[in-house]
Amino acid sequence: MAPNEKLITDFYAAFQLKDCETMQKCYADTAVFNDAIFRNLNAEEAKAIWQMLIERGKNLQIEYLNIEANASMGSAEWIATYTFFTSGRKVVNRIHSNFLFDSEKIVHHSDHFDFYT
C-alpha cells in the first residue's frame, strides 16, 4: 500500500474508532478543509470539526471504500450513518473526498456530498 493510501486508510479507520487524535495527526499544520458547510477551514479548525463530530455523533457509524492515492493526491468515498439530533431522523450521507499531500500529510481535504439528500 502506498504511503498516502495508508494515510487515508488510517484517517478513516481512526474515524470509525472515534479516535480524533489519530485523525488530527494526519493533517499538516498548513492544511485546508472544505465541504458544503465549512469553507476554507485551517488545520486547527478542521481538527476541531472532526472532534466535534466524534463527540456529538453518539451513534455515528463510518464506512470507507475506494481509497486511491499517489505521491501528491488521493481520493476516497465514505458513508456516514447517524441520527440527526434536531429531528431524530436517520441520515445516510455518502461523501466523496479529495486530498492533496505533502510529506505524507494531508494539506488539502475537500468533501463533496449532496447537502439536501
Summary of the structure (lengths in Angstrom):
residues: 117
radius of gyration: 13.6
end to end distance: 33.5
largest distance: 42.2
contacts: 336
relative contact order: 0.22
helix: 29%
strand: 44%
